């Protein structure tokens, strides 16, 4: 059997696929969850949503990872406590503290 027969059919993907499938597990999950085999939560952010959440300080569900980090940064600029940021973006307070520490370290 040729090598191309056991690899994912998504362009530029050389991961193996199951013999009964046409795409690899990673792309199958992305298609099932997001409808797009190339979607990643770190590459997509709706800046209008981010700005609205920061401005209104309201909890939001369904944010991508990148949007969560951007909202947390926007709220940090407004000196919102980590506990409140965690409530708004739906993560643990310790996660917000780690993000802030990483941003401080990168800024130094």
Secondary structure, DSSP 4 states (H G I P E B T S, - for coil): --GGGGB--STT---B--TT-SS-HHHHHHHHHHS-TT--TTS---HHHHHHHHHHT---SS--HHHHHHHHHHHHHTT--HHHHHHHHTS-HHHHHHHHHHHHHHH-
